[in-house]
Amino acid sequence: MEPATPFSRLDDFPRAIVHFDGDAFFASVEQALDPSLKGRPLVTGKERGIIACASYEAKKRGIKRGVALWEAQRMCPDLVVLPSDYETYSLYSKRMFDIVRRFTPMVEEYSIDEGFADLTGLRRLHQGSYAQIARAIQAAVRDELDLGISVGLSLSKSLAKLASKFRKPAGFTPVAGRHIHLFLQRRALADVWGFGPNTVALLQKHGMTTPYDFVVRPQAWADRWMGKIGRELWSELRGDAVYPVTTEEKSSFASVSKCKTFTAPETNPDYVYAKLVRNVESAFIKLRRHKLRARVMAIALRRQDFDQQALGARLSRPTSATHEVLPLLRPLFDAIAEPGAEYRGTMVLLERLEADAGEQLDLFEDRLSIDAMQRASRAIDAVNALFGKHRVALGTSLFLSHHRRTARDEAPRRKTDLLPGETARRRLHLPKMLVRV
């Protein structure tokens, strides 16, 4: 074991990176829209039967994400259970990021409820310190959206994300360069963005318990045991930024997946297959939007007992046309579907992606059919862009109506409480508050 060496910095903010993270974002949006829900234990995810997000009032009762609803209701009889309204959550997310962009153009949307912002060089513009700018962002989100966010400020993305988790909810933690070594001694290895369970176990076997124990080792040690990711995190945690704040929308993907959990378990194979086909349609729509093609397709069926069967196949040629993979989909489904089994979800995974920019022609391929399927996909995309997603869909979608309805089929309030002139598919992109005046 190599000896540890002391680590500290003398500078404060050669770079100023902020990480902001919505506090119980989905539940907080519901409470912002309906003030009568504030202070009450609330969860979303009624449509799945599993908690998608729990308010902090519910978390105090021991209710966490991923817990079955029946178990949560047993723990908390007065629990408020709502269906997830992802459309409204997306609208609030967009408004949150728009607020942050008023302070800096360098904003990265990491997920629907969290992101990074680079404040470097903006102190004179905003006439305040980096900490004051970060607090102003936090206050603006709270005042304009009635949402709490936790904010971390430091020299790199890894440190900023570590800091934002330090004092949730509605916390603010600035970590200047000269205080990094003190902060890292107060955090656990598992808190570091990028340290998974296997990495934590490896570091613990070498006598480490905090991120500070990791950064005081020589960089060569991190390189030897963890490779490129180890070198990068070693630098990031020491305040030397490696990962830039990326403002561009994500356009490169290692894979594309689409999954759907049923509102009630289903034994009808026609319905389960129709859901799988809908997953395929959605996955290929995303492929074409990002101008990609796939070489490998895999499917998975999840039973009610959470056991899962999966099977994949390599396509004869990379494609972005939905119709081109349908002849392969049915044999894959028949190979793993069990008669009479109760299924709770389906998934499609597309891998070995490549850019859809020119292709090598094969001497023996049916070029006329390939071109026709590609034109059909483009035409369907054009119609759906005008009238709504899946307005034109494969015939198997007719089986989607053959489903037993339960209380979990309750639609979010915004989908049923329409504004004048709105329809189920064509609506104004506006949330609707429930406030008595």
N, C-alpha and C positions, 0 to 999 in steps of 0.2 A: 504494500500500500504506500502510495506516494504521500509525503507530508503535505499538510495544508499550509497555505500562506495567507496572511491577512489581506483583506480586500476592502478598499474604500475609494471614493472619488472626491475631488475637491470642487467640481463644478456643480451648478444647480440644474439649469435647463438649457443645455446646448441645443436640444430639440424638445418640443413640448407636444406630446401625443396624449389625446384623451380617448378613453373608452367609456361609452355610455350604454347602460343596460336597463331596459324597462323592468320595473319591479312587478312581478306577477302580471305581465302585460295584458294577456287576454282578460283575466278577471278584473283588472284595473280599468280597462276600456268599458266593460259592462257596468262597473260602478260609476264611471264618469257619465255614461249615458243615462243611468237611472240612479239618481242620488239616494233613493230609498234603500238601495242595496249596500250603501256604505256602512262599514262597521259590522256587517253580517258575514258569516262564513259562506263562501261562494266558490263553486267550481264550474268549469266548462268541460264539455266532452260527453254530454248526454247521448249524442248520436252514436258514440262508440262503446258506451258502457264502461269506459275507462277514463279516469281524470286526465284531461289535457293540460289544465292549469288550475291552480288553487290560490285563492286570495290569502293574504297573510293572516287574516282572521281564521281561515280554515287550517292553515299550516300550524297555528298555535294549538289546534286540536289534534295534531299528529297526522293530518291528511296531506299526502304528497302526490306528485304527478305519477301516473301509472298505476295508482291504486284502483281496484274495481269499485264501481259506484255503490254496489250493495254493501261493500265493506265500509266505505266512507260514510254512508248513511247510517250504518249501525254505530259507528264511532261518534257521529254528530247528527242526531235526529232532526235538528233544525237547519240542516245544510240546504242551501239554495243551489239547485242543479240546473244549468242552462245548456242548450245546444250551442256549439261553437259557431260564431258568425265571422268566418274568415274574411269575407268581403269587407266588413266594417273594420276588422283588425288591420287589414291592409291599408285602408284609408287613414286610420290613425297613425300607422307606421310612416306613410308618405308625409303626413303633416309633421311628424316628429323630425324626420330627416330634413324637411324643408326649413324648419326652425334652426337646426344646427348649421345649415348652409348659409344662413344669414350672418353667421359669425366667421365662417371660413369656407372657401370653395373646396378644400381638400377633405372630403367626407367619403368614407367607405361604408357601404351598407353590408354588414357582415351577415345579418339575419333580419327577420321581420322586426325584432325588438332590440337589436343591439348593433352598434357600429363604432367606428374609429374616426377621429378628426385630428388633423395636424394644425396646431395653433402657432407653430414656429414663426416668429417675425411679426406677429400681429399685435404686440403690446402697444405700440405707438398708435396704431389704427383705432384700437378700442380703449386707449387711454387707461390701461390697467394691467395688472400682472396676469400671468397665465392662470393662476388660481382664481382670480377675479373673473376672467373670461369664462372659465369652466363653470364657475358657480352661476354666472349669468345665463349660460345655456340651460343649466338645470332648472333655474327659476323660470325661464321662459316656457319650457315644456310644462312645468307645473301650473303656471298661471294661465296659459292658453289652451291646454288640453286637459287639465285636471288630472295629470298622470305623474306618478313619481318615477324618477330614474336615479340609478346609482352611478356615480362618476368616479373614474380613476384617472389621475394625471401623472405622467412620468416621462421618461426619456425614450421609451420604446413601446411597441404594441404589447409585448408580453408582460412588461411591468405594469402598463396601464390597465390591462385586463385583470391582472392579479390584484391591483389596487381597488378596482371597482367592486370586487366581491368582498372586500374587507369589512365594509360597514353597511350592508344591506338591511332594510330597504332605505331608499332616499339618502344614501350615504355619499360623502365626498371625501376622497382620500388622495391628497397630493404627495408624491414621493419624489423629492428633489434628488439630484445626483449624490450629494453628500450624505443622504440618509438611506440610500439603497441597502447598504450592508445591514443597517438596523432593521429595516422593513423585512428583508428576506429571512432574518432570524426569527421572525414572528409568524411565518407562514409555513404550511405543511407542503411536502413534496407533491401530494395529490392535488393541491390547489393550482399548480402551474399549468397553464394552457400548453398542451403538447406532451405532458407527462401522463401516460396511461397507466393502468394497473401493472403491466409487465415492466415498464420503465421504473416505476416506483419500487417494485420488488427488487429490481436489479440494483438500484441506488442504495436501498436499505441493506442489501447484502454487503455493500462496501462501507457500511457504517454511517450513512447519511440519513438525516431526519428532516432537514430543512433545505430550501433552495440555496441558502447561504453555504451550506456544506458542499453543494455542487459547484458553485461559482468559484470557491477558493481553490479547487483543484486546477491543475494546469489544463489549458485547452487541449493539449495532446491526449489527456486522459479521456475527455468527453469524445474526442474524435475516435479514439481506439475502441471504446465500448459502445458508442451510440451513433457513430458515423456523422453524416451531414446534418441531420436534425439535431444531434448533440452539440455540434460546433455552433449552429445557429442559435439554439436556446442559451448556450453558455454566453454568447455575446449579447443577446437580447437582455438576459437577466443581469448582466453587468452594466446595462445602460447604453450599449453600443448597438444602435438600431440596425437590424438586418432586413426586417420585413417592412416594405414601404406601405403607406396608406394609399390604397388603390381606388381611384374614383370611377374607373370604367366598370360597366356592368359585366358580370361574369360571362365569358363567352367560350371558355375551354372547360370541357368536362371529361372526366375519366369514364363516367358511365351516366346513364339516365335511367331512373326507375320511377314507376308509378304504382301505387298500391291503394287499395280501398278496403276499409273495414265495414262489414255489413251492420246495419242497425239491429238485425236479429239473425241468429244462426240459420243457415239455409241448407236443405238437403236436395233441392231440385237442381240436377246437373245442368239443365238449360239456363237457369238463372246464374249459376256460378260461372258457367262458360261465357255468358253474356257480359258479366262483370269483368272477366279476364280480357275479353275483346275490347271493352271500353278502356281498360288500362293500356292495351296496345295502341289504340287510337290516340290516347292522350300522350303517350310516350313518343310516338312518331310525329305528332304535332310539334312537340318541343324540339325534336331533332331537326325538323324542317325550319323552325323558327331560328335556330342557331346554325343553319346550313351545315349539318352534320349527317353522316351515314354510320350505320352500325354493321359490324361483322358477326356479332354473337348475340343471341337472344336466349334468355332464361325466364322460366315462369315458376311461381310458387303458389301453393294452396295452403292456407293455414286453417286447421281444424278448431273446433270450439274449445278443445282441451289445450290449445296453443302448440300442439305438435304440427310440424310443417313438412310438406313434401315439395321438392324442387327438382327441376330438370332443365337442362339447357342444350343448345345445339349451335353449331357454327353455320352461318348462312352461306349459300353457294356464292354469293357476291355481296359486297357492302351496299346497303340500300337505305333510302329514307321514305320509301313508298309503303304505306300500310298494307295495301292489297298484296304486295309481293311476299309477305311473311305469313299470310293467313293459311295457305296450304300446310305450313309447318306447325302452326299453332294447335290445330285440332289433334294431331297425333301426340304432341307433347302433353296436352290436357288428358287425353284418354289413357296415357301411360301412367299417370299418377293419381287420377281421380278415383276415389273409392265409392262404390255404390252404397247409398244410405248414410254415408258419413255426414256429420254436421260441420259445415264450414263457416268461418267467421271473416274470411278475407282472402283477397287475391293480390298478386304482385307480378309485375313484369320488369325485367332488368335488361337493358341494352348495354353492351360493352364493346370493346375494341372499336372505339369511335374514331372517325377520320373526317377531314374537311370534305364537304360536298362541292368540290371544284374540279370538274373534269374527271373522267374515269377511263380506265383501260377497257377497250372493247374486247369481247371474247368471240372467237370465230364461230362457236356453236350455240351462242345464246339467242333467245327469241327476242330480238331487238324491238320488234313492233309491239309486242306485249309489254315489255319493260317501259318503253316510252309512253304507252297508253296508260299504264298504272301511275307513272309519275305525273302525267297531265291530270289524271283524275284526282290525285292527292292535292295538287296545286289548286284545282277548281274547288274542291271541298273546303280548303283553307280560305279561299277568297269569299265563298258564300258565308262560312261561319264567322269570318271577320266582320261581315255586315250585320248578321242577324243573331249572333251568339254562338258560343262554343257548343259543338255537337248538335246543332240544328239539322245538319246533314250528317247522318251516321250510318253505320252498317246495319243490315236488317236484324242482326241478333239483338239489337237494342230493344226490340219489341218485347223480348222476354224480361226486360228490367221491370216491367209493371207487374210481373207475376211474383209478387213478394208479399209475405205476411207483414202487415203494418203493426207496429207496436208504439208504445209511448216514446221510444227512442227515435221515431221518425218525425218528431216535432221539429218544425223548421225554425230557424232564428227569427226573432220578431221582425227584423228589417225586411225579410223576404215576404212576409205576409202583410205588414203594415205599410202599404205602398202610398206614395205621394200621387196626387192627381196626374193622370196621363202615363204613369209607370205601368209596366207589365212585368211578368215573372222574369223575362229575359232582358228587357230593355228598361234600365232604371238609371236615375241620376246617381252619380257617384258621391252621395252625401249620406253621412250617418244621421240618424233621427233620435233625438233625445226624448226621454220620457220625463217631462217636468210639468208640474201643475203651476200655473201662473195666476 
